[in-house]
Amino acid sequence: MPSRSLSDADPRLVEKFDLLNEDFVREHPGQTLTVTCTYRSPAEQLEAYNSGHSQLKFGNHNVIGANGRPAARAIDVMVVVDGHGS
């Protein structure tokens, strides 16, 4: 089962996420960022890759590596608007 605990994410990313989250909440009233995943086992990552999630992009970067390997204990987030995820 994938983890949502920030303690499972890369500590450098946790520090950046905290800063990003503060800015996001300040700049987008009524919206929050919710952590959806911080670690997937290699099998879970491969399953996500095989289901087409490798097509997700952030800027010019793939969200999931081209070979489905875990991406350094990343932090996946979802935007919540007025209590509803989007």
C-alpha positions as CSV (number, residue, x, y, z in Angstrom):
1,M,0.0,0.0,0.0
2,P,1.5,3.4,-0.9
3,S,2.4,5.7,1.9
4,R,1.1,9.2,2.6
5,S,3.4,9.9,5.5
6,L,5.8,12.7,4.9
7,S,8.4,10.8,7.0
8,D,8.6,8.4,4.0
9,A,9.4,11.2,1.5
10,D,12.9,12.5,0.8
11,P,13.6,15.1,3.7
12,R,14.8,17.7,1.2
13,L,11.4,17.4,-0.6
14,V,9.5,17.7,2.7
15,E,11.3,21.0,3.4
16,K,10.4,22.3,0.0
17,F,6.8,21.0,0.2
18,D,6.3,22.9,3.5
19,L,7.4,26.2,1.8
20,L,5.3,25.5,-1.3
21,N,2.3,24.6,0.8
22,E,2.5,27.9,2.8
23,D,2.8,29.9,-0.5
24,F,-0.1,28.0,-2.1
25,V,-2.5,28.5,0.8
26,R,-1.7,32.2,1.0
27,E,-2.1,32.7,-2.8
28,H,-5.2,30.5,-3.3
29,P,-7.7,31.2,-0.5
30,G,-10.1,28.3,0.0
31,Q,-7.7,25.8,-1.5
32,T,-5.2,23.4,0.1
33,L,-2.7,20.8,-1.0
34,T,-3.3,17.3,0.3
35,V,-0.5,14.7,0.2
36,T,-1.7,11.6,-1.7
37,C,1.5,9.6,-1.8
38,T,5.1,9.8,-0.6
39,Y,6.4,6.3,-1.4
40,R,5.4,3.4,-3.6
41,S,7.1,0.0,-3.6
42,P,8.8,-0.9,-6.9
43,A,5.8,-3.2,-7.7
44,E,3.3,-0.4,-7.0
45,Q,5.3,2.0,-9.1
46,L,5.5,-0.4,-12.0
47,E,1.7,-0.9,-11.7
48,A,1.2,2.9,-11.9
49,Y,3.5,3.0,-14.9
50,N,1.7,0.2,-16.7
51,S,-1.7,1.8,-16.1
52,G,-0.6,4.8,-18.1
53,H,0.4,7.2,-15.3
54,S,3.8,7.6,-17.0
55,Q,2.1,10.1,-19.3
56,L,1.5,12.6,-16.5
57,K,3.8,15.6,-16.9
58,F,4.9,18.5,-14.7
59,G,6.5,21.0,-16.9
60,N,8.9,19.1,-19.0
61,H,9.3,16.2,-16.5
62,N,7.6,12.8,-16.4
63,V,5.9,12.3,-13.0
64,I,6.9,8.6,-13.1
65,G,10.2,7.5,-14.5
66,A,10.3,6.0,-18.0
67,N,11.1,2.6,-16.6
68,G,8.5,2.7,-13.7
69,R,11.1,2.9,-10.9
70,P,10.3,4.9,-7.8
71,A,11.2,8.5,-8.1
72,A,13.3,9.2,-4.9
73,R,10.4,9.0,-2.5
74,A,8.5,11.9,-4.2
75,I,5.5,13.8,-2.8
76,D,2.3,13.5,-4.8
77,V,-0.3,16.1,-4.0
78,M,-3.9,16.9,-4.9
79,V,-5.5,20.3,-4.8
80,V,-8.5,20.5,-2.5
81,V,-11.0,23.3,-3.2
82,D,-13.7,24.0,-0.6
83,G,-13.2,20.5,0.8
84,H,-13.3,18.7,-2.6
85,G,-10.3,17.1,-4.3
86,S,-9.6,18.0,-7.9
